[in-house]
Amino acid sequence: MNVRKTSYYAIINDRSSRKDPAGILRRVETNDGERDEVFTRDLVWKRSSSLYSAERGDQQNEFVEISADEAEQIVERIKKAEGSP
């Protein structure tokens, strides 16, 4: 799999903000297409269709594109909250 681009998104809902999002999603674009993954409380990236749903009109969550550095900070915060070193 040849990764061409990775974009990161803060997942925002009524109880969260860009600084403290409900979660983090990444879209990985390869020569074979694209794949969306959300970082879970199990501390792994898992496939997700929520950004596709938002692109089709589902307004349950807002997806705000963020930098790779911001994404890494959010992932580290999730790891700490779940007790990972």
N, C-alpha and C positions, 0 to 999 in steps of 0.2 A: 504494500500500500504506500503510495507516494503522496505525502501530505503537501498540499499546495498552500493552504491557508487555514489558520485557526482563529475563530472569533469568539469572544467571551461576552456573556450577558448576565447582568444582575437581574434576578427574578424579584419583582416588586409587587406586593399586594396591599390590601388595606391596612395591614399591621406591620408593614416594613417600609424601608426607604433604600435609596441607593447606597448610603453609608452603612446600613445594616439590612441587607436584602434577605428575603425569605430563602434564597438559594442562589446557586450559580449554574449556568448552562454554558456549554461550549459547542460550537458548530465546527466540525472538522471537514474541510473540503479536500478531496483527493481526486486523482485522475478517474476514479470509478464513481464519483458522485459526492454526496455530502451525508454526514451522520451527526445527529444532535445527541449530546450526552449531558446528563445532570450529575453533579457531585452529590452523593447520598450520605446519609448519616452512618452508613456502613463504611464510609471513607473510601469509596470506589466510584468511578465514573460508570454510569449505566445509561443505556439508550433511552431517549425520551422523545415523545412526539409533541410536547407542550408548546414549543416555539412554532412548529407547523400549524398547530391549532390556533395560536394567536394570529398568525399570518392569514388564516382563513376567517378571522372575525371573533374568535373566542376572547372575551375581554376579562377573564378571571384574573389573569396576571399581566403585568407589563414587563417587557423585556428591554432593558436599557444596555446598549453596547458599552463595554468597559475595556480598559487596557489589560494586557496580560499581567502586568504588575498588580493592578487592583484585584484581578481574579485570584492571583496567588495569595494575596493577603486575606481574601474571603475564605479560600480553601483552608488556610492555616487557622483562621478563627473557628471554622467548623470543626477541624481536627481537635483543637483545644477544648471546645465545648463538649466534644464527645469523649474526651479523656485520652486522646492520642498524644504521645510526646512530640 
